[in-house]
Amino acid sequence: MAGKSKKAGQRLLVLKYSRWWFRREIPAACRKAMGRGRYFMENLETSDLKVAQGLRDELERFTSETFAAIRSGKTMAAAALTAREQGILAREAIIVAADHDTGEPEGNPFDAALWAADAAAEGFRSEADRDAYLDALHGRDAVEAHLDAHLATLRRNKIVEKSVKEREGLILAFATWAAAQKPALTLDRIDRKQAGKYVAEKLDELHPKTQSKHLMALRGYWVQLAARGLVELPQQEPRGSGWPWNAQQIRNKPTRAERESRSDKERTFTEAEVKALLYAPYPEGMTAEHEAQIRDAIRMSLLSGMRMAEVLKLWVDDVKEAEDGAELIFDIQEGKTDAAARPVPVHPDLVDVVQRRLKDKDGNDKPGGAWLFHELADERDPGDTFGKRFARFRKNLGVADKREGKRRSLVNFHSARRWFATTAARAGQHDAVIQDVIGHEPDEKNVTRRYIAMSSRAQMRACVEAVKLPSP
């Protein structure tokens, strides 16, 4: 009987420079998915054949399972995964293997998973990729790791989509900065000093209101992270704290001369600006099909005080007859604040516009057909798209007030809301009624206002009709 080959015990093993290597040919169908060439090779870091044989058996099992998973379509291509994503998968594999830890020195899946993870870390040529892999492997989360869950919470709390998108962008701005630090800052590495460094480098030169928006978004994110046990708060910090972002803003108080020299607050439209927006010839070079939506939307806001998002997202079903059938109302169901949900009487000068937009539309039709501004229904981001169109429109008409150091013009679509409130007040309407019509949340300091019931329909109707557009 022929004896066994002397090299039978060295199957899939190669001795190089006194160290055993595992070497196995990768099936052609699996090479692209594994992101490797013809062979899978790993340094076993041992000169002991018996130790190498034990590691060889584990790697053989691991590669066989990997090949099978790739053929069945159960695994993603390694080339399509970032280093961090690979680290997350390796961490999950170790957690699963821990449940099957035999405690035996040989053939232990937990030890094999640890060994495979270490071997994978050594395979990264880029130090940055290796760090990202190890951060994920050891459970060190990137700043944006739990952002989707936070945004979902905001949406459940009825925060309007524009504000959700804004907070997402502000948090991602910090995440980008954190990832660029050396070493990259993961959630567990961010303390008050690192937060202060970001504020000093990126926020201090911004307008105070813009700074406040950044810090509010980050505080809100950290509150949720702490509540879920994803970041640790110092012992002296109370539950619900937005540490490390609390008290980071240093307000620079302007001198008296600066305060008196000019105002840089956003303002209402002047009468001349309203006339230009409503009656001036449509600017050359702009798409003619957009004129009706722009003129209709700005007219609606001027005569109702509704926000841009409220105007653009009106559905056919939101236009209703009052209970007595004597008038039309915009039945706004939700918005930026709790006070945003309200009935708004349709101004007499808006009835023709509303009836034109209701024509041939069925509220039970497909979602696109049920929008009052149906031409925006298919846009990926209707608010952003319309906002850019309106900005170009008003700039071409010379309706702009840009100041040095200010990102936005002091007049914009929101100026129509301000114009309505200002015009109603000058017509003798009570502040409380104006607030109810425009859906403005009362100041927290105004305790009395919070105890007063919403204005009557007759009061709100009188407020709306007190506002008159200037003549051409």
C-alpha beads as a LAMMPS data file, in Angstrom:
LAMMPS data file: protein, C-alpha beads

472 atoms
471 bonds

1 atom types
1 bond types

-500.0 500.0 xlo xhi
-500.0 500.0 ylo yhi
-500.0 500.0 zlo zhi

Masses

1 110.0

Atoms # bond

1 1 1 0.000 0.000 0.000
2 1 1 1.381 3.318 -0.981
3 1 1 2.157 5.589 1.937
4 1 1 0.953 9.155 2.392
5 1 1 2.828 11.954 0.655
6 1 1 5.297 13.755 2.867
7 1 1 3.623 17.018 1.858
8 1 1 0.087 15.927 2.739
9 1 1 0.323 17.850 6.017
10 1 1 1.383 20.951 4.147
11 1 1 -1.752 21.207 2.011
12 1 1 -2.578 24.851 1.238
13 1 1 0.539 25.902 3.176
14 1 1 3.652 27.599 1.788
15 1 1 6.840 28.258 3.773
16 1 1 8.339 31.673 3.065
17 1 1 11.183 33.180 5.048
18 1 1 10.630 30.756 7.936
19 1 1 6.938 31.688 8.179
20 1 1 3.994 29.612 7.048
21 1 1 1.488 31.197 4.678
22 1 1 -2.003 30.039 3.778
23 1 1 -2.411 29.916 -0.022
24 1 1 -5.622 28.916 -1.786
25 1 1 -6.750 29.528 -5.360
26 1 1 -9.880 31.663 -5.601
27 1 1 -12.528 30.422 -8.048
28 1 1 -12.696 32.732 -11.073
29 1 1 -16.334 33.573 -10.327
30 1 1 -15.396 34.860 -6.846
31 1 1 -12.282 36.932 -7.548
32 1 1 -14.006 40.215 -8.353
33 1 1 -16.262 39.965 -5.309
34 1 1 -13.315 39.314 -2.989
35 1 1 -11.265 42.121 -4.476
36 1 1 -8.215 39.853 -4.858
37 1 1 -6.219 38.233 -7.625
38 1 1 -5.947 34.522 -8.354
39 1 1 -4.916 33.471 -4.842
40 1 1 -6.072 34.133 -1.302
41 1 1 -2.873 34.422 0.756
42 1 1 -2.455 35.209 4.438
43 1 1 0.679 35.228 6.585
44 1 1 0.087 32.821 9.497
45 1 1 2.910 34.451 11.503
46 1 1 4.257 31.115 12.758
47 1 1 7.118 28.748 11.962
48 1 1 5.440 25.851 13.808
49 1 1 3.825 23.478 11.321
50 1 1 1.225 22.155 13.777
51 1 1 0.085 25.667 14.673
52 1 1 -0.022 26.531 10.977
53 1 1 -2.117 23.442 10.264
54 1 1 -4.728 24.510 12.837
55 1 1 -4.919 28.001 11.378
56 1 1 -4.990 26.495 7.877
57 1 1 -8.068 24.410 8.721
58 1 1 -9.937 27.465 10.024
59 1 1 -9.041 29.557 6.997
60 1 1 -10.022 26.742 4.685
61 1 1 -13.439 26.605 6.336
62 1 1 -13.734 30.392 6.227
63 1 1 -12.808 30.670 2.538
64 1 1 -15.107 27.791 1.578
65 1 1 -18.022 29.509 3.304
66 1 1 -17.081 32.803 1.638
67 1 1 -16.937 31.230 -1.817
68 1 1 -20.334 29.619 -1.242
69 1 1 -21.858 32.887 -0.027
70 1 1 -20.561 34.765 -3.069
71 1 1 -21.910 32.144 -5.474
72 1 1 -25.315 32.297 -3.792
73 1 1 -25.376 36.097 -3.941
74 1 1 -25.492 36.460 -0.132
75 1 1 -22.386 38.609 0.172
76 1 1 -21.461 41.961 -1.333
77 1 1 -18.395 42.573 -3.405
78 1 1 -15.505 43.614 -1.184
79 1 1 -14.549 46.174 -3.814
80 1 1 -17.967 47.784 -3.321
81 1 1 -17.520 48.075 0.451
82 1 1 -15.634 50.835 2.194
83 1 1 -13.000 49.952 4.767
84 1 1 -15.442 50.969 7.478
85 1 1 -18.192 48.741 6.060
86 1 1 -15.783 45.813 5.991
87 1 1 -14.926 46.519 9.630
88 1 1 -18.608 46.502 10.559
89 1 1 -19.079 43.115 8.861
90 1 1 -16.011 41.715 10.610
91 1 1 -17.323 42.946 13.977
92 1 1 -20.677 41.286 13.313
93 1 1 -18.905 38.045 12.387
94 1 1 -16.973 38.100 15.681
95 1 1 -20.175 38.720 17.668
96 1 1 -21.863 35.760 15.971
97 1 1 -18.808 33.566 16.471
98 1 1 -18.695 34.484 20.180
99 1 1 -22.038 32.728 20.594
100 1 1 -20.376 29.526 19.388
101 1 1 -17.169 29.844 21.384
102 1 1 -16.147 26.289 22.311
103 1 1 -13.309 27.287 24.604
104 1 1 -11.143 24.700 22.876
105 1 1 -7.671 25.722 21.696
106 1 1 -8.233 24.265 18.217
107 1 1 -11.115 24.604 15.816
108 1 1 -12.659 27.488 17.765
109 1 1 -14.796 29.721 15.468
110 1 1 -14.374 32.713 17.783
111 1 1 -10.586 32.548 17.613
112 1 1 -10.805 32.050 13.855
113 1 1 -13.008 35.151 13.465
114 1 1 -10.562 37.231 15.530
115 1 1 -7.652 35.951 13.498
116 1 1 -9.421 36.656 10.203
117 1 1 -10.242 40.203 11.333
118 1 1 -6.621 40.891 12.267
119 1 1 -5.429 39.431 8.966
120 1 1 -7.875 41.641 7.044
121 1 1 -6.596 44.726 8.869
122 1 1 -3.062 43.952 7.756
123 1 1 -4.235 43.703 4.164
124 1 1 -5.061 47.408 3.832
125 1 1 -2.351 49.351 2.043
126 1 1 -3.711 52.746 3.106
127 1 1 -3.209 53.775 6.727
128 1 1 -6.459 55.741 6.570
129 1 1 -8.375 52.671 5.371
130 1 1 -6.769 50.544 8.070
131 1 1 -7.768 53.071 10.750
132 1 1 -11.338 53.220 9.418
133 1 1 -11.529 49.423 9.423
134 1 1 -10.195 49.140 12.978
135 1 1 -12.521 51.896 14.246
136 1 1 -15.510 49.971 12.921
137 1 1 -14.110 46.650 14.123
138 1 1 -13.789 47.973 17.685
139 1 1 -17.177 49.678 17.651
140 1 1 -15.918 53.229 17.343
141 1 1 -18.723 54.913 15.418
142 1 1 -18.277 57.664 12.866
143 1 1 -20.152 60.866 13.659
144 1 1 -22.817 60.157 11.041
145 1 1 -23.281 56.486 12.018
146 1 1 -26.624 57.105 13.741
147 1 1 -27.754 60.118 11.739
148 1 1 -30.516 58.305 9.840
149 1 1 -32.127 57.215 13.112
150 1 1 -31.951 60.800 14.415
151 1 1 -33.576 62.198 11.262
152 1 1 -36.318 59.577 11.505
153 1 1 -37.021 60.765 15.055
154 1 1 -37.281 64.372 13.879
155 1 1 -39.782 63.355 11.208
156 1 1 -41.852 61.386 13.726
157 1 1 -41.926 64.540 15.847
158 1 1 -43.461 66.396 12.897
159 1 1 -40.436 68.594 12.195
160 1 1 -40.942 69.981 8.684
161 1 1 -38.804 68.395 5.968
162 1 1 -36.950 71.626 5.190
163 1 1 -35.733 71.831 8.801
164 1 1 -34.840 68.117 8.843
165 1 1 -32.711 68.554 5.706
166 1 1 -31.073 71.635 7.172
167 1 1 -30.105 69.811 10.377
168 1 1 -28.832 66.859 8.362
169 1 1 -26.524 69.172 6.413
170 1 1 -25.222 70.869 9.567
171 1 1 -24.463 67.553 11.282
172 1 1 -22.783 66.197 8.140
173 1 1 -20.625 69.340 7.987
174 1 1 -19.251 68.445 11.405
175 1 1 -18.944 64.765 10.424
176 1 1 -16.820 65.738 7.411
177 1 1 -14.556 67.877 9.595
178 1 1 -14.233 65.105 12.205
179 1 1 -13.332 62.488 9.588
180 1 1 -10.574 64.763 8.222
181 1 1 -8.777 65.059 11.581
182 1 1 -5.695 62.951 12.258
183 1 1 -6.604 60.538 13.649
184 1 1 -10.214 60.689 12.523
185 1 1 -12.586 61.645 15.336
186 1 1 -15.132 58.959 16.104
187 1 1 -18.014 59.571 18.523
188 1 1 -16.093 58.200 21.503
189 1 1 -13.209 60.636 20.850
190 1 1 -15.279 63.813 20.759
191 1 1 -15.145 65.758 24.002
192 1 1 -15.589 69.408 24.884
193 1 1 -12.084 70.264 23.677
194 1 1 -12.664 68.744 20.234
195 1 1 -16.074 70.411 19.992
196 1 1 -14.465 73.725 20.897
197 1 1 -11.828 73.227 18.229
198 1 1 -14.534 72.758 15.594
199 1 1 -16.397 75.858 16.749
200 1 1 -13.200 77.924 16.689
201 1 1 -12.185 76.721 13.226
202 1 1 -15.541 76.622 11.463
203 1 1 -18.228 78.563 13.309
204 1 1 -16.708 81.599 15.024
205 1 1 -16.620 83.660 11.819
206 1 1 -20.252 82.924 10.945
207 1 1 -23.209 85.138 11.739
208 1 1 -24.483 84.501 15.305
209 1 1 -27.798 83.133 14.032
210 1 1 -25.995 80.706 11.733
211 1 1 -23.769 79.618 14.618
212 1 1 -26.866 78.981 16.718
213 1 1 -28.357 76.773 14.010
214 1 1 -25.191 74.656 13.814
215 1 1 -24.992 74.231 17.580
216 1 1 -28.698 73.520 17.979
217 1 1 -28.488 70.724 15.384
218 1 1 -25.434 69.189 17.064
219 1 1 -26.890 69.468 20.576
220 1 1 -30.078 67.754 19.444
221 1 1 -28.092 64.919 17.869
222 1 1 -25.971 64.435 20.994
223 1 1 -29.047 64.408 23.244
224 1 1 -30.408 61.451 21.280
225 1 1 -27.034 59.707 21.148
226 1 1 -26.699 59.975 24.941
227 1 1 -30.278 58.793 25.489
228 1 1 -29.521 55.686 23.428
229 1 1 -26.258 55.010 25.253
230 1 1 -24.187 55.695 22.130
231 1 1 -22.055 58.393 23.770
232 1 1 -21.025 58.804 27.386
233 1 1 -21.786 61.988 29.298
234 1 1 -19.505 63.207 32.106
235 1 1 -20.920 62.419 35.547
236 1 1 -21.727 66.059 36.302
237 1 1 -23.829 66.431 33.138
238 1 1 -27.595 65.948 33.637
239 1 1 -29.660 63.602 31.507
240 1 1 -30.792 65.307 28.311
241 1 1 -27.672 67.449 28.157
242 1 1 -26.335 68.525 24.776
243 1 1 -22.734 68.183 25.993
244 1 1 -20.154 68.899 24.578
245 1 1 -21.895 71.633 22.571
246 1 1 -23.452 73.596 25.441
247 1 1 -22.214 77.179 25.912
248 1 1 -19.798 76.919 22.961
249 1 1 -21.028 80.072 21.246
250 1 1 -19.226 83.264 22.174
251 1 1 -21.340 86.236 21.175
252 1 1 -19.443 89.246 19.903
253 1 1 -21.380 92.308 21.021
254 1 1 -21.195 95.032 18.355
255 1 1 -20.183 98.551 19.275
256 1 1 -22.832 101.237 19.610
257 1 1 -21.707 102.825 16.343
258 1 1 -22.057 99.503 14.536
259 1 1 -25.516 98.932 15.992
260 1 1 -26.742 102.323 14.901
261 1 1 -25.069 102.408 11.501
262 1 1 -27.379 99.952 9.802
263 1 1 -29.801 97.108 10.274
264 1 1 -28.906 93.714 8.911
265 1 1 -32.145 91.947 9.795
266 1 1 -34.312 90.373 7.115
267 1 1 -37.243 92.639 6.368
268 1 1 -40.642 92.912 4.740
269 1 1 -41.134 93.925 1.103
270 1 1 -41.650 97.583 0.330
271 1 1 -44.725 98.611 -1.686
272 1 1 -42.527 99.165 -4.754
273 1 1 -41.073 95.673 -4.407
274 1 1 -44.532 94.100 -4.094
275 1 1 -45.636 95.919 -7.261
276 1 1 -42.580 94.656 -9.126
277 1 1 -43.192 91.060 -8.070
278 1 1 -46.856 91.172 -9.058
279 1 1 -46.988 93.413 -12.108
280 1 1 -43.548 93.945 -13.687
281 1 1 -42.917 92.263 -17.066
282 1 1 -41.666 88.704 -16.680
283 1 1 -37.847 88.698 -16.973
284 1 1 -36.345 87.694 -20.304
285 1 1 -34.356 84.498 -20.281
286 1 1 -36.520 82.804 -17.646
287 1 1 -38.737 79.818 -18.541
288 1 1 -42.150 81.169 -19.489
289 1 1 -43.962 78.130 -18.038
290 1 1 -42.725 79.093 -14.564
291 1 1 -44.367 82.523 -14.496
292 1 1 -47.808 81.328 -13.351
293 1 1 -46.468 79.279 -10.437
294 1 1 -44.202 82.114 -9.256
295 1 1 -46.829 84.870 -9.499
296 1 1 -49.557 82.644 -7.962
297 1 1 -47.380 81.513 -5.051
298 1 1 -46.184 84.981 -4.084
299 1 1 -49.739 86.365 -4.347
300 1 1 -51.012 83.590 -2.058
301 1 1 -48.381 84.343 0.558
302 1 1 -48.942 88.109 0.392
303 1 1 -52.682 87.620 0.988
304 1 1 -52.517 84.877 3.620
305 1 1 -49.152 85.078 5.415
306 1 1 -48.517 81.402 4.611
307 1 1 -44.954 80.098 4.516
308 1 1 -43.494 79.037 1.173
309 1 1 -43.675 75.320 2.072
310 1 1 -47.315 75.710 3.136
311 1 1 -48.242 77.338 -0.170
312 1 1 -46.385 74.896 -2.407
313 1 1 -47.644 71.749 -0.691
314 1 1 -51.331 72.601 -0.680
315 1 1 -53.452 69.675 -1.822
316 1 1 -56.815 69.892 -3.552
317 1 1 -58.367 68.435 -0.412
318 1 1 -56.849 71.272 1.653
319 1 1 -59.165 73.776 -0.026
320 1 1 -62.531 73.458 1.694
321 1 1 -65.784 75.283 2.109
322 1 1 -66.475 76.617 5.582
323 1 1 -69.199 74.863 7.571
324 1 1 -71.757 77.481 6.574
325 1 1 -70.655 77.243 2.920
326 1 1 -70.139 80.995 2.786
327 1 1 -66.384 80.995 2.177
328 1 1 -63.346 78.969 1.186
329 1 1 -60.532 78.143 3.596
330 1 1 -57.070 76.643 3.339
331 1 1 -57.148 73.816 5.890
332 1 1 -53.472 73.515 6.830
333 1 1 -52.891 70.270 8.738
334 1 1 -49.260 70.570 9.837
335 1 1 -46.199 72.749 9.519
336 1 1 -43.093 74.161 11.124
337 1 1 -44.621 74.510 14.605
338 1 1 -47.664 73.239 16.514
339 1 1 -49.369 76.540 15.742
340 1 1 -48.942 75.955 11.992
341 1 1 -51.974 73.645 11.831
342 1 1 -54.845 76.119 11.277
343 1 1 -57.658 77.215 8.948
344 1 1 -56.771 80.236 6.810
345 1 1 -59.640 82.086 5.082
346 1 1 -59.101 82.442 1.336
347 1 1 -58.802 86.147 0.489
348 1 1 -61.404 87.365 -2.030
349 1 1 -58.594 88.388 -4.397
350 1 1 -57.294 84.793 -4.338
351 1 1 -60.528 83.011 -5.224
352 1 1 -59.923 83.195 -9.000
353 1 1 -56.382 81.827 -8.597
354 1 1 -57.561 78.977 -6.384
355 1 1 -60.492 78.066 -8.651
356 1 1 -58.190 78.032 -11.675
357 1 1 -55.811 75.675 -9.931
358 1 1 -58.628 73.435 -8.711
359 1 1 -60.011 73.012 -12.222
360 1 1 -59.913 69.434 -13.569
361 1 1 -58.147 68.144 -10.461
362 1 1 -59.485 65.345 -8.309
363 1 1 -58.375 65.159 -4.692
364 1 1 -58.595 61.369 -4.876
365 1 1 -56.441 61.179 -7.984
366 1 1 -52.767 60.183 -7.959
367 1 1 -50.610 62.274 -5.584
368 1 1 -49.153 64.428 -8.381
369 1 1 -52.598 65.391 -9.636
370 1 1 -53.821 66.287 -6.148
371 1 1 -51.316 69.119 -5.641
372 1 1 -52.660 72.629 -6.131
373 1 1 -49.248 73.489 -7.620
374 1 1 -49.242 70.311 -9.744
375 1 1 -46.274 71.441 -11.845
376 1 1 -43.984 70.976 -8.825
377 1 1 -45.256 67.528 -7.821
378 1 1 -42.662 65.614 -9.819
379 1 1 -39.680 67.654 -8.613
380 1 1 -37.245 65.795 -6.359
381 1 1 -37.236 68.704 -3.901
382 1 1 -40.130 71.065 -4.741
383 1 1 -39.209 73.652 -2.108
384 1 1 -35.592 73.931 -3.192
385 1 1 -36.492 73.997 -6.888
386 1 1 -39.120 76.693 -6.475
387 1 1 -36.925 78.679 -4.070
388 1 1 -34.178 78.956 -6.687
389 1 1 -36.680 79.972 -9.372
390 1 1 -38.174 82.674 -7.161
391 1 1 -34.740 83.985 -6.146
392 1 1 -33.745 84.342 -9.797
393 1 1 -37.094 86.004 -10.570
394 1 1 -36.848 88.670 -7.850
395 1 1 -33.148 89.364 -8.574
396 1 1 -33.912 89.942 -12.237
397 1 1 -36.593 92.413 -11.154
398 1 1 -34.150 94.220 -8.867
399 1 1 -35.855 93.019 -5.687
400 1 1 -32.799 92.315 -3.545
401 1 1 -31.033 93.662 -0.479
402 1 1 -27.651 91.991 -0.097
403 1 1 -25.395 93.202 2.713
404 1 1 -21.718 92.527 3.299
405 1 1 -21.214 89.549 5.609
406 1 1 -24.760 88.273 5.094
407 1 1 -25.258 85.044 3.155
408 1 1 -28.900 85.758 2.293
409 1 1 -30.622 88.766 0.871
410 1 1 -32.569 90.730 3.475
411 1 1 -35.642 90.231 1.278
412 1 1 -36.784 86.773 0.155
413 1 1 -40.000 84.783 -0.149
414 1 1 -40.493 84.967 3.628
415 1 1 -40.736 88.752 3.236
416 1 1 -44.243 88.183 1.828
417 1 1 -45.275 86.671 5.173
418 1 1 -43.783 89.678 6.935
419 1 1 -45.611 92.008 4.537
420 1 1 -48.969 90.393 5.323
421 1 1 -48.442 90.675 9.086
422 1 1 -47.218 94.278 8.815
423 1 1 -50.074 95.332 6.537
424 1 1 -52.668 93.670 8.789
425 1 1 -51.229 95.393 11.865
426 1 1 -51.281 98.806 10.123
427 1 1 -54.921 98.138 9.215
428 1 1 -55.725 97.901 12.938
429 1 1 -55.864 94.118 13.352
430 1 1 -55.057 92.703 16.788
431 1 1 -51.675 90.982 17.190
432 1 1 -53.246 87.798 18.577
433 1 1 -55.510 87.428 15.540
434 1 1 -52.611 88.016 13.116
435 1 1 -50.604 85.343 14.915
436 1 1 -53.465 82.856 14.554
437 1 1 -53.844 83.571 10.827
438 1 1 -50.150 83.170 10.016
439 1 1 -49.628 80.269 12.433
440 1 1 -47.006 81.995 14.538
441 1 1 -46.204 80.354 17.860
442 1 1 -46.553 82.800 20.786
443 1 1 -43.447 83.906 22.638
444 1 1 -42.806 81.674 25.665
445 1 1 -42.674 84.809 27.846
446 1 1 -46.205 85.782 26.773
447 1 1 -48.040 83.609 29.278
448 1 1 -51.358 85.433 28.816
449 1 1 -51.411 84.708 25.073
450 1 1 -50.997 81.002 25.753
451 1 1 -54.193 80.965 27.806
452 1 1 -56.285 82.687 25.114
453 1 1 -58.283 80.466 22.754
454 1 1 -57.771 80.692 18.990
455 1 1 -59.455 83.616 17.266
456 1 1 -62.912 83.074 15.810
457 1 1 -63.431 82.411 12.117
458 1 1 -65.016 85.865 11.747
459 1 1 -61.981 87.546 13.348
460 1 1 -59.580 85.672 11.081
461 1 1 -61.698 86.469 8.010
462 1 1 -61.691 90.182 8.940
463 1 1 -57.910 90.077 9.406
464 1 1 -57.321 88.522 5.973
465 1 1 -59.689 90.908 4.185
466 1 1 -58.050 93.923 5.855
467 1 1 -54.957 93.282 3.729
468 1 1 -55.065 94.912 0.288
469 1 1 -52.539 94.567 -2.505
470 1 1 -51.205 97.812 -3.993
471 1 1 -52.648 98.833 -7.330
472 1 1 -50.503 98.323 -10.456

Bonds

1 1 1 2
2 1 2 3
3 1 3 4
4 1 4 5
5 1 5 6
6 1 6 7
7 1 7 8
8 1 8 9
9 1 9 10
10 1 10 11
11 1 11 12
12 1 12 13
13 1 13 14
14 1 14 15
15 1 15 16
16 1 16 17
17 1 17 18
18 1 18 19
19 1 19 20
20 1 20 21
21 1 21 22
22 1 22 23
23 1 23 24
24 1 24 25
25 1 25 26
26 1 26 27
27 1 27 28
28 1 28 29
29 1 29 30
30 1 30 31
31 1 31 32
32 1 32 33
33 1 33 34
34 1 34 35
35 1 35 36
36 1 36 37
37 1 37 38
38 1 38 39
39 1 39 40
40 1 40 41
41 1 41 42
42 1 42 43
43 1 43 44
44 1 44 45
45 1 45 46
46 1 46 47
47 1 47 48
48 1 48 49
49 1 49 50
50 1 50 51
51 1 51 52
52 1 52 53
53 1 53 54
54 1 54 55
55 1 55 56
56 1 56 57
57 1 57 58
58 1 58 59
59 1 59 60
60 1 60 61
61 1 61 62
62 1 62 63
63 1 63 64
64 1 64 65
65 1 65 66
66 1 66 67
67 1 67 68
68 1 68 69
69 1 69 70
70 1 70 71
71 1 71 72
72 1 72 73
73 1 73 74
74 1 74 75
75 1 75 76
76 1 76 77
77 1 77 78
78 1 78 79
79 1 79 80
80 1 80 81
81 1 81 82
82 1 82 83
83 1 83 84
84 1 84 85
85 1 85 86
86 1 86 87
87 1 87 88
88 1 88 89
89 1 89 90
90 1 90 91
91 1 91 92
92 1 92 93
93 1 93 94
94 1 94 95
95 1 95 96
96 1 96 97
97 1 97 98
98 1 98 99
99 1 99 100
100 1 100 101
101 1 101 102
102 1 102 103
103 1 103 104
104 1 104 105
105 1 105 106
106 1 106 107
107 1 107 108
108 1 108 109
109 1 109 110
110 1 110 111
111 1 111 112
112 1 112 113
113 1 113 114
114 1 114 115
115 1 115 116
116 1 116 117
117 1 117 118
118 1 118 119
119 1 119 120
120 1 120 121
121 1 121 122
122 1 122 123
123 1 123 124
124 1 124 125
125 1 125 126
126 1 126 127
127 1 127 128
128 1 128 129
129 1 129 130
130 1 130 131
131 1 131 132
132 1 132 133
133 1 133 134
134 1 134 135
135 1 135 136
136 1 136 137
137 1 137 138
138 1 138 139
139 1 139 140
140 1 140 141
141 1 141 142
142 1 142 143
143 1 143 144
144 1 144 145
145 1 145 146
146 1 146 147
147 1 147 148
148 1 148 149
149 1 149 150
150 1 150 151
151 1 151 152
152 1 152 153
153 1 153 154
154 1 154 155
155 1 155 156
156 1 156 157
157 1 157 158
158 1 158 159
159 1 159 160
160 1 160 161
161 1 161 162
162 1 162 163
163 1 163 164
164 1 164 165
165 1 165 166
166 1 166 167
167 1 167 168
168 1 168 169
169 1 169 170
170 1 170 171
171 1 171 172
172 1 172 173
173 1 173 174
174 1 174 175
175 1 175 176
176 1 176 177
177 1 177 178
178 1 178 179
179 1 179 180
180 1 180 181
181 1 181 182
182 1 182 183
183 1 183 184
184 1 184 185
185 1 185 186
186 1 186 187
187 1 187 188
188 1 188 189
189 1 189 190
190 1 190 191
191 1 191 192
192 1 192 193
193 1 193 194
194 1 194 195
195 1 195 196
196 1 196 197
197 1 197 198
198 1 198 199
199 1 199 200
200 1 200 201
201 1 201 202
202 1 202 203
203 1 203 204
204 1 204 205
205 1 205 206
206 1 206 207
207 1 207 208
208 1 208 209
209 1 209 210
210 1 210 211
211 1 211 212
212 1 212 213
213 1 213 214
214 1 214 215
215 1 215 216
216 1 216 217
217 1 217 218
218 1 218 219
219 1 219 220
220 1 220 221
221 1 221 222
222 1 222 223
223 1 223 224
224 1 224 225
225 1 225 226
226 1 226 227
227 1 227 228
228 1 228 229
229 1 229 230
230 1 230 231
231 1 231 232
232 1 232 233
233 1 233 234
234 1 234 235
235 1 235 236
236 1 236 237
237 1 237 238
238 1 238 239
239 1 239 240
240 1 240 241
241 1 241 242
242 1 242 243
243 1 243 244
244 1 244 245
245 1 245 246
246 1 246 247
247 1 247 248
248 1 248 249
249 1 249 250
250 1 250 251
251 1 251 252
252 1 252 253
253 1 253 254
254 1 254 255
255 1 255 256
256 1 256 257
257 1 257 258
258 1 258 259
259 1 259 260
260 1 260 261
261 1 261 262
262 1 262 263
263 1 263 264
264 1 264 265
265 1 265 266
266 1 266 267
267 1 267 268
268 1 268 269
269 1 269 270
270 1 270 271
271 1 271 272
272 1 272 273
273 1 273 274
274 1 274 275
275 1 275 276
276 1 276 277
277 1 277 278
278 1 278 279
279 1 279 280
280 1 280 281
281 1 281 282
282 1 282 283
283 1 283 284
284 1 284 285
285 1 285 286
286 1 286 287
287 1 287 288
288 1 288 289
289 1 289 290
290 1 290 291
291 1 291 292
292 1 292 293
293 1 293 294
294 1 294 295
295 1 295 296
296 1 296 297
297 1 297 298
298 1 298 299
299 1 299 300
300 1 300 301
301 1 301 302
302 1 302 303
303 1 303 304
304 1 304 305
305 1 305 306
306 1 306 307
307 1 307 308
308 1 308 309
309 1 309 310
310 1 310 311
311 1 311 312
312 1 312 313
313 1 313 314
314 1 314 315
315 1 315 316
316 1 316 317
317 1 317 318
318 1 318 319
319 1 319 320
320 1 320 321
321 1 321 322
322 1 322 323
323 1 323 324
324 1 324 325
325 1 325 326
326 1 326 327
327 1 327 328
328 1 328 329
329 1 329 330
330 1 330 331
331 1 331 332
332 1 332 333
333 1 333 334
334 1 334 335
335 1 335 336
336 1 336 337
337 1 337 338
338 1 338 339
339 1 339 340
340 1 340 341
341 1 341 342
342 1 342 343
343 1 343 344
344 1 344 345
345 1 345 346
346 1 346 347
347 1 347 348
348 1 348 349
349 1 349 350
350 1 350 351
351 1 351 352
352 1 352 353
353 1 353 354
354 1 354 355
355 1 355 356
356 1 356 357
357 1 357 358
358 1 358 359
359 1 359 360
360 1 360 361
361 1 361 362
362 1 362 363
363 1 363 364
364 1 364 365
365 1 365 366
366 1 366 367
367 1 367 368
368 1 368 369
369 1 369 370
370 1 370 371
371 1 371 372
372 1 372 373
373 1 373 374
374 1 374 375
375 1 375 376
376 1 376 377
377 1 377 378
378 1 378 379
379 1 379 380
380 1 380 381
381 1 381 382
382 1 382 383
383 1 383 384
384 1 384 385
385 1 385 386
386 1 386 387
387 1 387 388
388 1 388 389
389 1 389 390
390 1 390 391
391 1 391 392
392 1 392 393
393 1 393 394
394 1 394 395
395 1 395 396
396 1 396 397
397 1 397 398
398 1 398 399
399 1 399 400
400 1 400 401
401 1 401 402
402 1 402 403
403 1 403 404
404 1 404 405
405 1 405 406
406 1 406 407
407 1 407 408
408 1 408 409
409 1 409 410
410 1 410 411
411 1 411 412
412 1 412 413
413 1 413 414
414 1 414 415
415 1 415 416
416 1 416 417
417 1 417 418
418 1 418 419
419 1 419 420
420 1 420 421
421 1 421 422
422 1 422 423
423 1 423 424
424 1 424 425
425 1 425 426
426 1 426 427
427 1 427 428
428 1 428 429
429 1 429 430
430 1 430 431
431 1 431 432
432 1 432 433
433 1 433 434
434 1 434 435
435 1 435 436
436 1 436 437
437 1 437 438
438 1 438 439
439 1 439 440
440 1 440 441
441 1 441 442
442 1 442 443
443 1 443 444
444 1 444 445
445 1 445 446
446 1 446 447
447 1 447 448
448 1 448 449
449 1 449 450
450 1 450 451
451 1 451 452
452 1 452 453
453 1 453 454
454 1 454 455
455 1 455 456
456 1 456 457
457 1 457 458
458 1 458 459
459 1 459 460
460 1 460 461
461 1 461 462
462 1 462 463
463 1 463 464
464 1 464 465
465 1 465 466
466 1 466 467
467 1 467 468
468 1 468 469
469 1 469 470
470 1 470 471
471 1 471 472
